[in-house]
Amino acid sequence: MKRKRILSILLIFSVLAAAPFFLSLNTGLHSEKSVQIYTSAEGEKWAADQLQNMTLEEKIGQFFMVAAYSNKGEKHLQEIEALVTNEKVGGIIFFQGEKENLISSIQRFQKSAKTPLLISMDAEWGSNMRLFDGERFPYAYTLGAADDVVLSEKIAGMMAQECQKLGIHLNFSPVADVNSDPNNPVIGFRSFGENPKKVADHVKAFVRGMENNGVMTSIKHFPGHGNTDKDSHLELPVVSQSLKTLEAIDFFPFQEGIRVGTSSVMVGHLNVPALDPSGLPSSLSPTIIQDILKKQMGFEGLVISDALGMKAVADKYGKTEVVVKAFEAGCDILLVPESVTEAIEAIKSKVVKGTISQKEIDTRCLKILKAKHRFVVDPKKAKNYSSGEIEWAKNEVYEKALTVLKNSENCIPLQRLDRKIARVSIGNTTSHFRDASDLFSKIEHFHYFSAEEALKDFPQKASQFDVIITALHANTVRSKNNFGFGEKCKEFLAKLPAQKEKVLLLFGNPLLLRQDFNQKELDNFSSIIVAYENNKYSQKAAAQLVFGAIPALGKLPVTVSKLFPRETGVQVKWGGRLKYAQPEELGIDPEKLAEIDRVAENGVKKGAFPGCQIVVAVEGKIIYRKSFGTQTFDDKDSIQNDDIYDIASVSKIAGSTAGIMKLQSEGKFSLSKNLSDYIPEVTGFGEFGSISIRDMMAHQAGLVAWIPFYKRTLKNGELNPKIYAKEKKSGFEKQVAENIWIRSDFEDTLYKQILASGLGSKKYLYSDLGYYFIRKIIEKQSGKEFQDYLTAALYKPMGLMHMRYEPRKHFPLDQIVPTENDQVFRKQLVHGFVHDPGAAMLGGVGGHAGLFSNATDLAAIMQLFLNKGTYGNVSYLEEDIVSEYTKAQFSGNRRGAGFDRPSPGGGGPCHADASQQSFGHSGFTGTFVWADPKDGINYVFLSNRVCPDQENWKIRDMNIRTEIQGIIYKAVSTRKQTQNTNE
């Protein structure tokens, strides 16, 4: 049965014409020995000693691995314990249960065993395959779609860690079957795919990942269960391929798994005429096990039968006979025999008669004992992965697996988010996609448990939306019930209006598209995305992909149809939108970032501020997003991440500066001009009209620092009734605070006061006053109200739902954080109105103050600057304009245009570790933003330190904002090296 190299190449060309990776491989059977895995001298001695002290019956008992259920109660456990004590069975495979009762059952049985038991489990996707509370890892076909063998090896190592903690020594994984038949009822999602080379790569990764972490693997189901249309649990499948096809496709993953050192191979119950024309199931076939697997393929590890109670063999052979036949065929471990006592006796009888030699018993028993020493008695300790590392590995798989089948006109990532977007979800377990989507945009949600329900309701509503995201959530990945998607899916999708931009998401098996859809029907969708599974990881990842926070890298591991053959996958690049991530993704130790908690909590405790929000992003990924304290010192409700803060002078860069950068990108503004070039009607052509805007934006135009405008509007300490009214009325239409309205024309008085203040020498002096003029310029050049222009040009299209001027018009009051209890000017707690008196007198909208935001949206604006003007695949600002504004404008002045920067020697307004490329701003109310292109760091700190008293400067004296910034730099500088996936 050996084949020459040239013959192998020719048959591969004939069977896999589209698989050039095979050209250098000899896929014919070979006699290369498998890796020697039981070589420890100590293990050899232990195994030999154990064998010497065993009776014949005890030796035979080692070949038996019986089934146990840790949740079946005491009677069942006593039955298993009796088999351990009386029959000396060598191993136990555990099925359903929970972690706690599994561990106690294992400990109980091990205590009763004379020879340590080999404990096993089917844990192909982690112990959750059997345990209700076990760890759940991705399915094999999801790993195949992600196609990252390094990641697969890591996942396998994490599975090994879990197995060791539970007391499991042998994991019946990975599945080495090549999923050649999409109608396969039992393999399907359990296979890495239909490409033999890729299946082999992931099989090798799993073998290395588990075996190197002290857990045995068992590659299955030899000689290949992938090209069958029957379930061997119910009947004996016939594998009808030719020998050439088997050698070219099915054998290769097994050969590779053997080559890298799998401890065991599970033989399936399969009728394979090309290998054994007798019709014997492969698990009972000496030809397949001994001649092919052991001799020709050189496998020297443990051969394990598939469960001997399965109908594929159990219906034809007696309970005892099938066990004996499997042993005689070459199976070293007899899995889930329905006969134990009788089968042991039957094998013993054959030994006594000489049909089975004593040497055969000893040799094969010794092999099991050596394995027990290596994996039970003295196992290699698995690597200790933290819960965060495990979470990130899962997230990474689901992110990389996301497969875009089509993306007409680059529909995804969705770019401008100032459109009406509907999300229609059909099925169960849908909330994670909803919640993750809500982080990016305002979306109207429609949920239906079935397509029939959706058909009755949504088509009539569809016309009002610009974008429709339809998410189908399956309750299974198996073929039953239309792969868990239910009926009427096709009919519902056909009812969606053709002219709309539509995204289809499949949280389940892509084979749904195999027969039910044709080209015309699928053309109705702009984008089709396969997420493979329906869980929180896949849903969060899919939302981030749709909105441009992560790229799409996945490819179909199987052929779905002629329209979508295997390897289909449209690559979609990162859209530049902030991703919700975790520190482990960037190799950053979350414990180091936990120091931020200590500083923030101490700030609350010491009374520096009632509460705060902190966001940290690195390389476009949010790795820290937390809120602390309460809105006021008297409040009991905790600050939430979507609460809105008055960001004070940070408005200068997130509002005014961003606005003129946008205008300059549109050719409507230049830093190099003077004020009179834009607003001569305000400044005239005198000294103020001659102010260079570049000088003004760098705070060296000679303007005074500020003017307390409100003082001139007080009479005997009270509001002058000629200037203020207690209610809105004609001539008093600008609101200052609760029940305070200012004369509509008083804005002119403010500008007159500025013009009357005169100009000093042209040197650096921080001043608010220049931004009063910037507001006027933006309104004139855009033709819109200041706040309306910024909202329409930046905030809404970027998806910044929590960044607005005049917050009471947009948010409930309990979402807005109060500032000062002002007893000098407004005589009230300032809540939902701008704290700055000058901005308040402009009706709440100033060029220097008035913008409210949460930390997350402010981080998005800073990321826009870090991205050199793009966000969510949309260019808002020209790259060279961002560079111009964020650099120092003049020698001897650290300031950019609008932006603050580090002192020339480092530090100053920021931590000393911030680079000279960095930029940001701080705000009087206790706010701070800073971005550093050198390290990709984006840091936002929001507080209301002025509540209740603006003279509370503990935040400054305790150095809270810059201490936190230092913690961030330290954490980033000591991170592990990781691969950047934003490609």
FISEDO-337593 format. One line per field, with one value per residue (C-alpha): x, y, z. Coordinates in steps of 0.05 Angstrom, whole numbers, plus 5000, padded with zeros to 4 digits. Example, Ala and Ser with C-alpha at 12.3 -4.5 7.8 and 13.67 -1.06 7.14 Angstrom:
BEGIN
east: c(5246;5273)
north: c(4910;4979)
up: c(5156;5143)
# end
This chain:
BEGIN
east: c(5000;5061;5061;5118;5124;5107;5044;5022;5032;4992;4933;4932;4928;4869;4832;4851;4867;4854;4902;4973;4997;5002;5055;5111;5077;5079;5010;5016;5022;5091;5128;5158;5154;5112;5145;5167;5127;5139;5214;5223;5268;5228;5164;5192;5210;5143;5105;5147;5137;5062;5058;5098;5050;4987;4946;4924;4853;4882;4923;4862;4822;4871;4844;4773;4749;4678;4627;4608;4560;4578;4506;4469;4468;4496;4471;4506;4571;4570;4563;4624;4663;4649;4679;4741;4747;4727;4744;4804;4783;4838;4800;4735;4705;4659;4597;4544;4554;4580;4650;4640;4609;4658;4719;4690;4673;4743;4775;4729;4745;4819;4819;4786;4834;4894;4927;4915;4857;4863;4807;4780;4727;4701;4721;4729;4707;4725;4691;4626;4616;4599;4594;4538;4584;4647;4691;4665;4716;4702;4680;4731;4700;4704;4778;4784;4753;4800;4857;4910;4949;4986;4920;4893;4953;4941;4867;4888;4935;4878;4835;4892;4896;4822;4828;4884;4845;4787;4829;4822;4883;4858;4817;4785;4804;4819;4774;4821;4765;4763;4692;4685;4609;4566;4510;4551;4503;4555;4621;4606;4623;4668;4718;4767;4742;4747;4818;4863;4924;4889;4855;4924;4954;4902;4905;4980;4968;4918;4964;5022;4979;4950;5007;5058;5013;5007;4943;4936;4903;4865;4858;4794;4758;4808;4810;4764;4691;4685;4656;4596;4522;4504;4515;4555;4518;4457;4482;4546;4567;4599;4659;4657;4719;4773;4840;4871;4821;4830;4905;4902;4850;4830;4897;4937;4912;4922;4992;5010;4979;5018;5082;5079;5066;4993;4987;4928;4885;4811;4786;4715;4660;4664;4656;4713;4713;4775;4815;4780;4732;4707;4656;4684;4677;4745;4744;4742;4788;4858;4874;4858;4887;4947;4967;4951;4951;5007;5052;5043;5033;5081;5035;5062;5016;4950;4895;4826;4760;4702;4647;4629;4557;4544;4492;4542;4572;4527;4468;4508;4554;4539;4559;4617;4636;4645;4693;4735;4736;4759;4816;4837;4836;4887;4849;4888;4832;4762;4717;4649;4639;4569;4600;4657;4660;4641;4688;4747;4733;4726;4794;4825;4798;4831;4897;4891;4876;4935;4892;4918;4989;5011;5064;5010;4974;5038;5062;4997;4984;5054;5040;4979;5018;5073;5021;4991;5058;5068;4999;4971;5028;5079;5046;5077;5041;4999;5014;4973;4931;4894;4819;4834;4881;4829;4776;4821;4839;4765;4751;4809;4783;4713;4740;4788;4734;4684;4676;4648;4618;4602;4611;4581;4606;4643;4579;4615;4642;4583;4613;4570;4526;4479;4430;4369;4392;4348;4371;4325;4342;4308;4319;4343;4404;4409;4423;4499;4496;4444;4484;4550;4517;4489;4560;4571;4507;4435;4397;4324;4317;4266;4268;4228;4232;4217;4218;4143;4135;4182;4144;4080;4111;4175;4166;4115;4166;4227;4218;4233;4305;4368;4405;4376;4419;4386;4416;4395;4410;4411;4396;4441;4496;4470;4428;4362;4309;4344;4410;4373;4349;4278;4230;4210;4279;4284;4215;4227;4293;4261;4210;4262;4262;4314;4334;4358;4429;4424;4471;4457;4490;4488;4502;4506;4523;4535;4506;4439;4458;4473;4407;4357;4386;4404;4446;4387;4362;4431;4442;4389;4441;4499;4538;4534;4573;4581;4596;4591;4565;4512;4544;4568;4637;4613;4559;4606;4657;4605;4580;4651;4663;4598;4617;4691;4725;4758;4777;4748;4799;4761;4750;4698;4728;4678;4642;4573;4551;4576;4567;4609;4664;4712;4763;4711;4724;4725;4779;4755;4806;4800;4757;4795;4738;4756;4751;4725;4782;4820;4891;4913;4902;4961;5002;4987;4982;4912;4941;4984;4924;4887;4932;4887;4829;4870;4885;4814;4782;4830;4810;4738;4755;4797;4744;4781;4717;4651;4663;4700;4703;4768;4780;4846;4857;4922;4931;4858;4834;4797;4831;4805;4736;4711;4672;4681;4642;4577;4551;4553;4582;4511;4489;4483;4477;4542;4571;4556;4599;4546;4538;4553;4605;4617;4686;4701;4763;4770;4714;4769;4797;4736;4693;4725;4792;4760;4710;4762;4804;4742;4730;4803;4796;4738;4779;4739;4791;4865;4906;4951;4898;4876;4810;4789;4794;4734;4695;4711;4640;4659;4732;4738;4804;4842;4887;4838;4823;4898;4906;4938;4894;4956;4981;4913;4906;4975;4956;5007;4963;4966;4895;4881;4871;4796;4742;4692;4634;4582;4607;4582;4512;4504;4471;4484;4504;4440;4424;4407;4333;4348;4394;4361;4292;4264;4229;4237;4203;4212;4281;4304;4313;4381;4381;4438;4413;4350;4299;4352;4347;4393;4377;4383;4426;4474;4523;4542;4560;4608;4645;4649;4682;4732;4749;4755;4804;4862;4921;4984;5053;5058;5079;5050;4991;4934;4868;4796;4779;4805;4753;4697;4720;4730;4656;4637;4683;4654;4583;4599;4640;4592;4527;4502;4496;4562;4535;4493;4553;4596;4540;4524;4596;4629;4590;4531;4567;4621;4568;4583;4517;4540;4574;4530;4523;4460;4456;4386;4359;4389;4395;4354;4376;4398;4449;4482;4533;4525;4582;4587;4537;4547;4528;4559;4528;4471;4455;4441;4473;4493;4462;4455;4481;4552;4593;4635;4600;4620;4594;4531;4518;4522;4464;4508;4547;4616;4677;4718;4668;4599;4610;4587;4610;4624;4696;4684;4661;4716;4765;4735;4750;4821;4827;4804;4865;4910;4884;4905;4833;4797;4748;4702;4730;4710;4760;4736;4801;4860;4921;4968;4919;4919;4995;4996;4950;4980;5052;5084;5069;5127;5195;5193;5119;5098;5028;4999;4941;4887;4923;4967;5033;5088;5140;5204;5239;5179;5121;5087;5013;5023;5065;5139;5135;5090;5129;5141;5093;5036;4980;4917;4882;4855;4791;4773;4719;4770;4778;4838;4851;4918;4939;5008;5021;5088;5056;4985;4960;4893;4875;4812;4796;4731;4710;4668;4720;4684;4624;4603;4659;4705;4759;4770;4839;4855;4856;4915;4949;4944;4968;4913;4907;4981;4993;4942;4976;5042;5010;4987;5056;5087;5037;5048;5124;5127;5077;5090;5100;5037;5015;4973;4909;4885;4907)
north: c(5000;5046;5099;5134;5209;5221;5180;5220;5286;5261;5237;5302;5340;5297;5303;5372;5412;5476;5458;5476;5470;5395;5397;5387;5334;5259;5240;5167;5120;5118;5080;5140;5127;5172;5215;5174;5203;5157;5163;5183;5134;5146;5132;5068;5042;5062;5029;4965;4961;4970;4917;4867;4872;4863;4801;4783;4808;4875;4882;4870;4920;4975;4971;4991;5062;5066;5122;5163;5220;5263;5288;5221;5211;5164;5098;5111;5133;5069;5028;5062;5056;4981;4975;5013;4971;4902;4902;4948;4987;5033;5096;5135;5182;5233;5259;5308;5342;5405;5424;5414;5345;5324;5341;5306;5244;5241;5247;5193;5144;5158;5143;5075;5056;5011;5040;5113;5123;5156;5207;5232;5275;5297;5370;5392;5463;5459;5424;5459;5404;5361;5406;5455;5506;5488;5535;5546;5556;5567;5510;5480;5510;5579;5567;5545;5610;5650;5607;5629;5567;5605;5625;5554;5527;5579;5559;5486;5505;5540;5478;5438;5485;5475;5399;5396;5438;5390;5327;5307;5275;5258;5304;5269;5326;5351;5327;5311;5296;5337;5362;5343;5331;5391;5342;5308;5302;5291;5325;5393;5449;5401;5400;5455;5455;5421;5442;5383;5426;5476;5421;5389;5455;5465;5392;5401;5465;5431;5371;5416;5463;5407;5357;5412;5432;5363;5336;5278;5289;5239;5257;5229;5195;5153;5140;5200;5214;5278;5251;5214;5229;5185;5191;5133;5142;5116;5072;5050;5102;5080;5120;5109;5148;5115;5098;5156;5205;5179;5185;5254;5284;5245;5215;5279;5312;5246;5238;5308;5299;5235;5268;5323;5274;5261;5211;5174;5163;5148;5100;5113;5064;5069;5021;5038;4989;5020;5002;4939;4907;4858;4909;4908;4975;5009;5005;4929;4922;4895;4917;4989;4993;4948;4949;5021;5062;5027;4997;5041;5107;5088;5106;5079;5114;5091;5069;5082;5056;5102;5089;5015;5026;5066;5035;5032;4971;4955;4933;4881;4853;4830;4874;4829;4808;4880;4894;4833;4847;4919;4894;4841;4892;4934;4982;4994;5030;5003;5064;5060;4985;4962;4897;4901;4839;4791;4825;4821;4748;4736;4769;4730;4666;4680;4693;4628;4592;4626;4663;4728;4724;4745;4787;4826;4839;4862;4905;4942;4948;4976;5029;5052;5053;5095;5144;5145;5163;5220;5249;5226;5211;5263;5310;5372;5431;5470;5543;5588;5633;5689;5698;5761;5724;5671;5723;5757;5692;5678;5748;5744;5680;5707;5772;5738;5688;5741;5728;5779;5742;5806;5880;5920;5991;5982;5983;5962;5991;6038;6106;6166;6150;6209;6164;6127;6056;5997;5932;5873;5812;5745;5688;5681;5707;5773;5826;5828;5852;5904;5930;5931;5967;6020;6039;6066;6098;6114;6053;6033;5961;5910;5840;5780;5708;5681;5701;5692;5744;5791;5782;5807;5871;5899;5904;5959;5999;5987;6047;6098;6075;6089;6027;5960;5911;5843;5794;5721;5688;5612;5566;5511;5501;5432;5421;5411;5464;5499;5503;5534;5593;5567;5574;5635;5668;5671;5700;5754;5775;5780;5829;5881;5941;5933;6006;6007;5995;5928;5885;5812;5778;5703;5684;5610;5561;5591;5529;5564;5597;5531;5516;5569;5629;5646;5702;5749;5742;5754;5814;5847;5855;5904;5863;5792;5772;5703;5701;5624;5622;5658;5681;5745;5741;5734;5787;5839;5826;5832;5899;5925;5902;5933;6000;5999;5985;5921;5891;5829;5775;5709;5661;5606;5540;5501;5509;5537;5540;5557;5629;5621;5568;5554;5609;5662;5723;5797;5832;5895;5942;5975;6036;6078;6076;6063;5990;5965;5919;5894;5905;5834;5847;5895;5854;5904;5878;5896;5895;5954;5992;5975;6027;6078;6053;6066;6138;6153;6122;6160;6224;6211;6191;6254;6299;6321;6309;6273;6227;6218;6181;6154;6125;6099;6077;6051;6042;6056;6006;6025;5983;6021;6052;6063;6112;6126;6161;6198;6261;6301;6287;6279;6232;6157;6138;6118;6153;6116;6113;6151;6207;6276;6324;6398;6393;6467;6490;6423;6453;6495;6435;6389;6447;6510;6482;6421;6468;6512;6451;6425;6492;6495;6424;6452;6511;6561;6581;6592;6601;6649;6702;6758;6766;6822;6776;6739;6782;6855;6871;6847;6868;6925;6938;6964;6928;6871;6863;6857;6800;6740;6680;6636;6681;6680;6605;6599;6648;6702;6755;6801;6787;6792;6725;6733;6783;6771;6796;6776;6824;6883;6852;6849;6903;6900;6827;6809;6800;6866;6860;6903;6850;6786;6757;6699;6670;6667;6725;6771;6803;6752;6688;6662;6619;6626;6578;6553;6610;6659;6688;6742;6799;6773;6832;6829;6788;6853;6882;6825;6836;6910;6895;6850;6903;6954;6910;6928;6886;6874;6855;6797;6742;6678;6689;6639;6672;6651;6713;6691;6635;6685;6707;6635;6622;6681;6658;6588;6614;6662;6613;6554;6593;6556;6566;6547;6486;6463;6464;6422;6373;6364;6364;6322;6296;6263;6231;6205;6173;6216;6210;6239;6302;6364;6437;6456;6387;6396;6394;6326;6287;6274;6317;6257;6239;6307;6317;6382;6431;6488;6510;6582;6631;6692;6697;6648;6631;6558;6490;6494;6432;6421;6491;6511;6529;6583;6650;6680;6620;6620;6693;6673;6625;6566;6562;6592;6582;6571;6530;6500;6431;6371;6300;6233;6208;6157;6207;6255;6198;6190;6263;6254;6191;6231;6275;6214;6185;6249;6268;6203;6165;6107;6106;6179;6235;6295;6334;6338;6302;6361;6406;6361;6360;6436;6449;6398;6421;6480;6544;6587;6579;6591;6576;6505;6515;6487;6520;6510;6450;6449;6412;6389;6438;6435;6396;6349;6350;6416;6407;6331;6275;6277;6212;6243;6253;6319;6296;6294;6345;6357;6405;6412;6443;6485;6437;6382;6353;6331;6300;6280;6243;6217;6194;6164;6110;6114;6134;6169;6189;6224;6244;6279;6303;6357;6380;6447;6414;6443;6495;6519;6535;6461;6450;6382;6351;6395;6390;6314;6312;6262;6272;6268;6212;6170;6189;6164;6098;6091;6104;6054;6000;6012;6014;5947;5910;5845;5845;5827;5829;5888;5862;5930;5917)
up: c(5000;4998;4945;4911;4916;4843;4847;4908;4871;4811;4852;4891;4826;4805;4871;4893;4832;4871;4928;4907;4978;4968;4914;4964;5006;5001;5023;5010;5069;5099;5152;5188;5263;5306;5359;5419;5475;5534;5545;5618;5654;5718;5680;5649;5719;5750;5694;5697;5773;5766;5712;5753;5811;5770;5759;5689;5704;5730;5667;5624;5666;5646;5575;5597;5601;5628;5624;5686;5698;5758;5763;5763;5837;5889;5860;5794;5829;5870;5807;5776;5841;5841;5771;5796;5858;5833;5759;5765;5703;5679;5661;5663;5612;5642;5610;5637;5703;5737;5758;5832;5828;5774;5816;5877;5835;5806;5874;5901;5845;5847;5921;5907;5851;5861;5799;5783;5735;5668;5668;5602;5571;5503;5510;5438;5455;5528;5586;5569;5517;5577;5639;5646;5680;5642;5602;5531;5476;5401;5356;5309;5247;5279;5292;5220;5196;5240;5213;5263;5284;5338;5368;5361;5399;5454;5458;5464;5521;5557;5549;5578;5638;5651;5643;5694;5744;5737;5741;5668;5635;5566;5521;5462;5417;5365;5309;5251;5202;5138;5129;5056;5058;5078;5093;5147;5206;5261;5243;5210;5259;5298;5240;5225;5153;5086;5067;5088;5096;5141;5181;5191;5213;5267;5288;5298;5337;5383;5394;5412;5455;5498;5500;5518;5575;5605;5575;5526;5459;5418;5344;5315;5279;5240;5182;5170;5186;5146;5081;5108;5109;5168;5243;5271;5337;5301;5243;5209;5157;5092;5069;4995;4973;4933;4964;4926;4955;5026;5021;4990;5037;5098;5121;5119;5184;5220;5193;5215;5284;5293;5269;5322;5378;5393;5449;5420;5359;5364;5311;5286;5271;5195;5138;5090;5032;5000;5062;5086;5036;5089;5114;5185;5220;5223;5299;5293;5232;5243;5172;5186;5256;5253;5180;5163;5227;5264;5211;5150;5187;5243;5301;5367;5416;5445;5398;5426;5400;5391;5442;5437;5455;5392;5345;5288;5322;5381;5338;5299;5352;5422;5481;5498;5428;5404;5461;5446;5372;5384;5428;5379;5323;5360;5404;5468;5504;5498;5505;5539;5537;5555;5580;5629;5674;5618;5568;5616;5626;5551;5537;5595;5566;5499;5535;5572;5507;5472;5422;5451;5477;5546;5513;5475;5541;5576;5519;5510;5585;5594;5541;5581;5646;5615;5592;5662;5692;5643;5648;5715;5763;5742;5691;5663;5695;5646;5635;5681;5638;5673;5663;5623;5576;5565;5550;5501;5466;5456;5433;5384;5353;5342;5315;5266;5246;5223;5149;5100;5041;5003;5014;4957;4951;5017;5056;5119;5160;5164;5155;5170;5230;5222;5185;5210;5227;5245;5276;5265;5306;5297;5346;5418;5455;5418;5470;5465;5393;5411;5470;5431;5372;5419;5438;5367;5344;5358;5332;5333;5353;5331;5361;5339;5363;5294;5221;5219;5273;5237;5172;5203;5232;5204;5128;5138;5179;5137;5090;5144;5154;5113;5138;5160;5198;5200;5250;5248;5314;5310;5369;5342;5290;5272;5211;5247;5240;5183;5222;5281;5240;5236;5177;5135;5139;5064;5057;5108;5078;5009;5037;5056;5009;4954;4952;5024;5049;5083;5124;5138;5197;5209;5281;5265;5211;5142;5110;5118;5052;5018;4985;5005;4970;4898;4869;4858;4929;4959;4914;4956;5011;5010;5059;5086;5148;5179;5253;5260;5331;5371;5436;5469;5437;5366;5375;5405;5351;5296;5322;5324;5252;5226;5256;5236;5302;5278;5211;5177;5165;5165;5107;5099;5123;5081;5015;5026;4953;4883;4903;4966;4958;5014;5027;5009;5051;5034;5073;5108;5139;5207;5199;5250;5300;5373;5391;5457;5477;5538;5561;5546;5471;5473;5521;5577;5648;5674;5744;5726;5701;5765;5798;5764;5807;5870;5850;5828;5890;5934;5898;5915;5986;5999;5969;5907;5867;5878;5818;5754;5687;5657;5589;5563;5492;5462;5387;5376;5428;5491;5545;5606;5614;5685;5727;5801;5856;5849;5816;5881;5949;5976;5920;5929;5855;5822;5762;5697;5635;5595;5645;5615;5642;5630;5598;5606;5566;5533;5491;5459;5422;5418;5395;5367;5344;5312;5278;5245;5226;5191;5157;5136;5107;5066;5042;5083;5135;5146;5208;5171;5164;5211;5248;5202;5143;5170;5219;5207;5229;5298;5305;5257;5223;5282;5330;5343;5269;5257;5306;5272;5283;5290;5346;5379;5376;5408;5462;5444;5412;5473;5496;5570;5605;5618;5634;5691;5649;5700;5753;5713;5710;5785;5826;5901;5892;5855;5781;5748;5726;5666;5640;5666;5670;5710;5650;5575;5540;5482;5485;5537;5498;5520;5582;5632;5686;5719;5717;5691;5621;5594;5547;5475;5453;5512;5470;5435;5502;5516;5451;5464;5531;5497;5445;5501;5541;5496;5475;5513;5488;5440;5487;5514;5560;5564;5546;5535;5495;5427;5425;5429;5360;5335;5350;5306;5250;5250;5247;5190;5148;5157;5153;5214;5288;5322;5358;5298;5252;5299;5312;5238;5212;5266;5325;5292;5232;5279;5322;5383;5418;5485;5460;5455;5473;5512;5543;5573;5502;5489;5555;5617;5675;5717;5663;5668;5724;5764;5774;5824;5876;5853;5907;5874;5805;5793;5866;5851;5838;5765;5735;5660;5645;5629;5689;5656;5668;5601;5561;5604;5585;5512;5524;5542;5477;5477;5434;5497;5539;5537;5508;5549;5538;5568;5568;5513;5461;5480;5469;5399;5383;5407;5365;5305;5316;5327;5262;5227;5212;5195;5237;5218;5147;5136;5127;5167;5170;5123;5150;5140;5176;5238;5237;5230;5289;5337;5330;5367;5329;5353;5383;5458;5462;5475;5449;5385;5350;5402;5432;5493;5489;5536;5561;5519;5574;5583;5631;5646;5634;5625;5654;5640;5601;5548;5483;5449;5395;5445;5453;5492;5539;5610;5636;5697;5720;5730;5661;5621;5552;5523;5460;5444;5372;5393;5436;5408;5478;5484;5556;5580;5651;5669;5737;5769;5820;5824;5857;5903;5907;5851;5902;5914;5883;5913;5844;5827;5894;5894;5822;5805;5730;5715;5765;5727;5662;5690;5708;5636;5607;5655;5637;5563;5568;5603;5559;5524;5450;5412;5340;5318;5286;5261;5189)
# end
